[in-house]
């Protein structure tokens, strides 16, 4: 007595073996009595000599047992099974005192064993619902909640909903769900949701139906745009014109309100009457000319034709012979001779000037023999003209970059140092800036970038074109040779730098750079991996590069070695993604290298292709940067108003896509974007709205907050995640909205937006949000670099060889805070070129050439002997 329902109690006799105690193979289970039908309870035990039921503490009469004996084939022990029936009257006798239960007791020679208790209950289902759904009329897209509390019953009733006598299945309709309290919720009412809804409760006894509730989804009418004004009703003089609109945007349905206002507007108009032109009087006859003719003229000006009137018909000029055909031609006079002599003199002067210009050009070309003198050549060298005016102390000084705008230009001669005053930064001659030599240096400029349509047409013939996005919105392309250049996708932070001499001399490549949307490329992620950067393609794949190209792309990771394992992935020709580099680890190949900075990463690659930065969190402290941006409609024609909160990866390319999307939707920016650090804590992102004046606005959100699932954000594969807060004005005259929106990760820190603006005013995107990129998407040749080509070559030839007292590329890397990459630089044929390439990638177009020049000068100062070699 008092044992738990599921317990089995054994009372062995003194000295009995536990192995011979009876154990139950079948125990009685809970049952329900439906209407007046008796229920059967059974139990079976082995080895058992007797089995009897005890119900509510009293033994059941032996005659009420149905007993069956058998033998267990596996053990040879006797098996005994008994059954009893329990009627409704037996249960009702103790109704109200306690629940009716029965239990089996089995005997053997070693003792007794008790089974679990089985409870017998009378099943029922009341007729009246505790709460029934009621009829409602709702506006389209409004949320609906239909409550239902089923009748009392044992066992508790299950609930299902019918729409026009058809079962509502939330698994087939994402707009519908049923709450744990059995209420039916329609997230946004649709016209198809207009129907009769019935709540049905059922258990093993009966099935009950609530009263049907009629839901009517109505649509308030809206005006279409005005038509164009009709033509004026009269072709000459005063008339009228009209325009119209219809109540069809949308058309009112299911009792929705009709549009208020006029559907036709009229206005007065005046059409100018046409005036036909008429000739003026003929002028007087002119003097008789050399051809023995004179003439007279007239004009179509009395009146002139206007307002569509007809022009005059007939000739404007009238000529006739004035000497009755007896006129003779006179010989040319002295004035004509003077005119011819003047023309010959001008021609002779032009020829002399041309000869003088050719001689001056040849002399300057032969005297072009100057060297780099100080750091000003780095800053003055990037100018739009070819030759800077020489100074008095050195007439042949080269102080700016040669003009490379033509197809081929040739320069000859050595470069000599320039002697300036002490105010100038001196770069001594000698080992650091040894002359380039007197050889000929031919600089080729690549052809102009191909037009978009032609370029895409050529790409379409290649096999890899199938995996590229269609269109050129997120693509840059150009034609390059050994001088290199750069490609930029505006407003994305994505740049492809092709350094000088990366393309073999004599080769010309058509290169493209493109961004992929995440839904276009399948990037498999496993475990805690997450996409940290845009997916970038640079191609064509398979081309030969003699020096690494550099891809610059944004990322959204707060990098730390203890929290992150970050890998550079590249897609193979077969379409599979492979790890080609693990940041922070010793590289397994010299083909790839990555420099990770706070907002961007710089990928060195000798093989073009498709790349992405993927991270795997090592602890729950790992975090990604999210950019939170709020948008709302610029106009509010109805009572409803939506605020959209975007939760984006903090990279420029995603922000650019959202801005373009919102411009199409007519959205305006609310406040400045915020940055939120989203941790790998498996907690969702939660958003809520507060402090809204209840007398002017109300929220139509059914819950107190909204959530974005953790994995949707963490994977980084869904770029435009957002939540919408639907508000409703209580009056059409309300134009001011003031509220606060909180965004936070559950059990984490958050960000709040204070919203305070006038929805009736015109809205424009903030200028700082989408800054215009400097330059064009494709920069070819020297114009793509801050460091002039000849100066670059001289720095490389000076710093690549090991220098005395460390005056070489290693010192330059330390001066530029790049000494953590010395092993990578040392693995390349020209370490100095790698340093300058990385400087170009990080500092274009706003890099400070003076600071670079100062760093180069400090390298030279480490060797005091260099200062003694100051002349050519």
Secondary structure as UniProt FT lines:
FT   TURN            5..6
FT   STRAND          9..12
FT   TURN            14..15
FT   HELIX           18..20
FT   STRAND          23..26
FT   STRAND          31..33
FT   TURN            35..36
FT   STRAND          39..46
FT   STRAND          50..55
FT   TURN            56..57
FT   STRAND          58..59
FT   HELIX           62..64
FT   STRAND          66..71
FT   TURN            73..75
FT   STRAND          78..86
FT   HELIX           88..93
FT   TURN            94..97
FT   STRAND          100..108
FT   TURN            109..110
FT   STRAND          111..114
FT   STRAND          118..122
FT   STRAND          124..125
FT   STRAND          136..139
FT   TURN            140..141
FT   STRAND          144..146
FT   STRAND          153..154
FT   STRAND          158..163
FT   TURN            164..165
FT   STRAND          166..167
FT   TURN            170..172
FT   TURN            174..175
FT   STRAND          176..178
FT   TURN            180..181
FT   STRAND          184..186
FT   HELIX           191..193
FT   STRAND          195..202
FT   STRAND          207..209
FT   STRAND          213..219
FT   STRAND          237..244
FT   TURN            249..250
FT   TURN            254..255
FT   STRAND          264..271
FT   TURN            290..291
FT   STRAND          293..297
FT   TURN            302..303
FT   TURN            307..308
FT   STRAND          317..321
FT   TURN            324..325
FT   HELIX           334..366
FT   HELIX           376..380
FT   TURN            392..393
FT   TURN            395..396
FT   STRAND          408..412
FT   TURN            422..423
FT   TURN            432..433
FT   STRAND          440..444
FT   HELIX           452..459
FT   TURN            460..461
FT   HELIX           463..467
FT   TURN            473..474
FT   STRAND          475..480
FT   TURN            482..483
FT   STRAND          485..489
FT   TURN            490..493
FT   STRAND          494..498
FT   TURN            500..501
FT   TURN            505..506
FT   STRAND          509..516
FT   TURN            518..520
FT   TURN            527..528
FT   STRAND          529..531
FT   STRAND          535..539
FT   TURN            541..542
FT   STRAND          549..555
FT   TURN            561..563
FT   STRAND          564..571
FT   TURN            573..574
FT   STRAND          577..582
FT   TURN            583..584
FT   STRAND          592..596
FT   STRAND          600..605
FT   STRAND          609..617
FT   TURN            620..621
FT   STRAND          623..633
FT   STRAND          640..649
FT   HELIX           652..665
FT   STRAND          667..669
FT   STRAND          674..679
FT   STRAND          685..690
FT   TURN            694..696
FT   STRAND          697..699
FT   STRAND          706..708
FT   HELIX           710..714
FT   TURN            719..720
FT   STRAND          722..729
FT   TURN            732..733
FT   STRAND          736..745
FT   TURN            746..747
FT   STRAND          750..758
FT   TURN            759..760
FT   TURN            767..770
FT   STRAND          778..780
FT   HELIX           781..784
FT   HELIX           789..799
FT   HELIX           804..806
FT   HELIX           809..815
FT   TURN            816..817
FT   HELIX           819..821
FT   HELIX           822..826
FT   HELIX           831..843
FT   TURN            844..846
FT   HELIX           849..861
FT   HELIX           864..868
//
